[in-house]
Amino acid sequence: MTMRIAVAISGRGSNLEALLHTLGPGAPAEVALVLSDRSAPGLDLARARQIPAVVLTDPADGEAWLALLGRHRIELLVLAGYLKLVPSSVIARYRGRIINIHPALLPDFGGQGMYGRRVHQAVLDSGARESGATVHLVDEAYDHGATLAQARVPVLPGDTPERLAERVLQQEHRLLPAVVLAAARAGRVVSLRESGVRGQESRAPLLSELPAPDSRLPTPD
């Protein structure tokens, strides 16, 4: 069976585009719904492929989320540049089945307001020698859930936030589809080891299965 995925975005949707490119015909997963808290440019990527694209009237309305996810029989929710907290009722229903891509190495450089340029500036200001991308499970706090995979890149002399962001984004586009494909093939979210720096290992174990979801999929309304 093909795993049905919803992708939540707030911007141009480059990670959504990477997913759509990877999940071609015959893939074990498909993007069945795209959600946004605003009229994001990335919604046009979905509409061009005739994928339902919805702007949430109230992003804090958990019942509206659950109605949409249930109607489209969503099994995995992917946050790909989505900047708001997912309602707690959605977390409870889909616990263990919501993942997020973050443009830095967690647990450092995460939390409320840590997105976009400010994340990369914080990495540079810290003097860290590496940065990267992290895919993690989503819980009720920003950037707090268990790490599933990381891809690392070096911080280079003379780096600017923009240069570092470009290298990290390349790893995001590789890492997120890999985690989604692994989940689709396993039938559940799994963690995997990825690294963008030779000789460095991710903090996440290789294909270590997480506990099965603690709730059944919502029935379509």
N, C-alpha and C positions, 0 to 999 in steps of 0.2 A: 504493500500500500504506500501511497505517496503522502508524506507528512505535509499538512497544511499549515502555512506560516503567515503570521501577520507581522508587518514591519512598521514601527512607529518612528517618525522623523520630525525634525523641526526646521530643516534647512534644505540645502541643494540636493541631498540624497546620494552622495557619492558611494557610500557603503551599500545603499539599496541597489545602486547600479551594478556594483560588484557582485552582489547576490544574484541579481537578475541575469547577469552574464554567465555566472557559474551554473545556475539552476536551469539548464536548457532541457530540451526534450529527453526523456528517459531518466532524468535525475530523480532521486528518491524523495525530494522535497520540492514544493512550489510555493511561491508567494501568492497567497489568495486574497490578501487585504493589505492596504496601506493606510495608516492613520497619521494624523498630524494635529498639533494644537493650534496651528495657524495655516494660512494659505501659502504653504512652503513650495518653493520651486520644484522640489523633488516629486511632488504629487504628479507632475506632468509625465514623469518616467513611467509611473503606474498606468496612467490614462492612455499613454501611447501603446501600451500592451494590453489594454482592455482589462486591467486589474482594478477592482473597486478601490477608489481613493476617497477617503472621508476626512473632512475637517471637523474635529470635535467641537461642538458648541460650547461645552463646559468640560475641559480636560480633567476636572476634579470629580466628575460625575461617574462613579464606579458602575452604576447600573447601566448607563449608556455604553460604557466599554463592554460590559459583559453581554449585553444584548447583541452588539456588533460581532464580538468574538464567537458567541454561540451561533448566530445566524450564518456565519461563514465557516463554522465547524473548525475553528482554529485549535491547533494542538501545541504550537510553539509561538511565543511572542518575542520578537527581536526588537530591541531598542537600538536604533542606528542613527545616532545624533539627535535623539529625543531629549529635550532639556528639562522637562518637568518630572515631578514624582508621579509614578503610576498610583492610582488610588489603592488604598489598603485592601478593599474588597476584591480587587482584581489580583493583587498579590496573593491573597488567601486562596482564591479559587485556582490560580495557576502556579502555586508555589512549586519551585523546581522546574518550571517550564517557561521562565522569562529570563532572557539573557541580554546583556548590554555590552557594547564595545566602547572602551574608554581610551583616549589618546595619550596615555602615560602608563607607567608601571605602578600598579596598586600593590599594597595599600597606601603607598606614598602618592602625593599629588592628586588626591581625590577629594570628594565632598561637594557641598553646595557651592555653586558658582565657579567650580573648576571645570571650565570647558573652553574650547577655542584657544585664542592666542594666549590667554592668561595661564593656561596649563603649561604651555611650552616656555613661557617667560619664567614661571615658577621653577621649572626644571633647571633652566640656565642660571637663575639666581642662586639656586641651592649648591651649585658646583658639582652636580652629579655627572658622572662619566658616561652614563647611558640613560636612554629613555626607551620608549617603545609603546606597544599597544597591549591592552588587556581585555579579554572577554571574561565576564563574570556573571554569576547568577544575580538576579535582582531580588532585593528584599525591601523593607520599608524605609531604608536609609539610602542616601546618595552614595553610589560607588562602594557599597559595603559588603555585598554578597561574596560567596566563595569564588576564588579564581579558577577558571576553567582552562585558560591558555594565555600565554604571553609570547610576544615576538619583540625582540630587543634590537635597538640600533644604537650606535655610539653617538655621544655628543662630541662634535668636532670643534677644534679651535676656530674661533671667529663665527660660530653659529649665531644666527638670529632666530627668533621664534618662528619666522616664516620658513626658513631653511629646515629647521628641525621638524616642523609640522609636515613638510612635504615628504620627508623620509619616513616619518611615523605613519602617515596616511597610506603610503605604499604597503606597509606591513598590515595595516587595518584591512585593506582590500584583499589581502591574502588570508588573514587569520579568521575573520568572521565567517566567510564561506566554508572554511575548513571545519569550524566548530559546528555549523549548521548541518553540513553533510554528515559529520560523525554522529550527530544526534539522530538524523533521519535513518541512518543505517543501523544504529543500535536500538532505535525505537524509544530512546530516552536521552536526556542531556548527559554527555560524558565530558570528561576533561582530557586534554591532550597536551603533549609537550611540543613547543615550537620555540625557535630561537633565531634571531636575525644576526647574532654576533657569534662568530666561531669560538668554540671553547666555553661559551656561556650556556647555562641550562636554565630553563624556565623554573619558576617556583611551583608550577602545576605538574602533578604526576602524569605519566603517560597512560592514556585510556583507562583511568581509574574511575569506575562507575560510581555515580552519585546515587543516593537512595531514590527509589521510585517515587513519582509524584504522590502526594498524600490526599489528592482529591480527584474525582472523576471529571472527565470533560463535561462542560455544560451542554445540556441538550439544546438543539436548535429551537428557536422560538418561532 
